[in-house]
Amino acid sequence: MAVSIGAPDGLRYNSAMQTPNSPSSESGATRGGASNATRGIETLPRIALLATGGTIAGSAADALQTAGYKAGALPVERLLEAVPALAELALIEAEQLASIDSKDMSVDVWARLAQRIDALLARPEIAGVVVTHGTDTLEETAYFLHLTLKSRKPVVVTAAMRPATALSADGPLNLCQAVKVAADPQAAGRGVLVVLNNQIHGARDVTKRNTAAVHAFESPEFGTLGWVQDARVEFQRTVTRPHTVDTPFAVPAHWPIVEIVASYAGVSAAMVDGLVAAGVHGIVVAGTGNGSIHATLQHALAQAAAQGVAVVRASRTGSGHVMRDGAAPDTELGFTAAGTLNPYKARVLLMLALALEIPLADLQAHFYVF
Ligand code: ASP
């Protein structure tokens, strides 16, 4: 039977179908159409919360301090205490996975995080996972998880720009909104999501663009995936590139060594020569403009590529794409163009691809696909 379930005038949907962007309180198997006020606690979605530190768990000497503070100082229990409203959104299972400033993020923490998330999501009763993280390397962690996790359930990474002790701290609302999104069945199958400041970003596209502003995160080339406010979660676009269960990537048993160098006025070959001598497996170059490289640096990188080092050409501009055989002769020099990945995300993909021991000639295809 066709019934109208809150569709715009003139639109009718079969009751078995989901309306596009149906109100989140009505969508999904775990919700049963009940409002928060009437829903019994046993029908709330169960969300796992993995805390890793960051400014969202930051502590300063007083409430006016938003720059000088210690990131990752507070335990996950303190984050939960600040948001009593979470109890109305979900049953939270919280764990402290790490307590670090994300500037110090390591591949060891990445490996533990990915393995723990996959283990949690394998439990049928867990609806989704929220990760609290520092903002500095959030985009790298999110993209790493996006490529390696093996579940379609929602995974949401959130953070804060102001420490938990600050006046107008942004962490509590970001955490609330992250849980809201993770508990929403609409969020499934979109890979890893990043939720801050009412916005839902895709892990591949999001980047930190400001040192201090609460609205520090943007998806510059493609825009946000959607938004969350109060009880409503709305998606405006889909994620088209393969992720999670649709990639060949896994947490590497042995991580390839991949470093980033930048091109700039007067750059020398010293860093590339040093990296090659140190035995790196790959180098990502943050090129000028559309991935152009100073002649001195390009010469050194060409020699590195000739010795079997994977060289990926990205841009330091922060948006736009780097086209193969555009600003440098990639085919001739054995380089790979990063497309729309920024240098830091290009490094993540390069490490994961090299860990699979794919032929270097196939790297470009991986950058086209993922
Ligand atoms: N340095 C902090 C971190 O990345 C910054 C933040 O979380 O905003 O952990």
Residues whose N, C-alpha, C, O or C-beta is under 5 A from the ligand:
A	BS01	LIG	G54 T55 I56 A71 I100 D101 S102 K103 H133 G134 T135 D136 T137 A160 M161
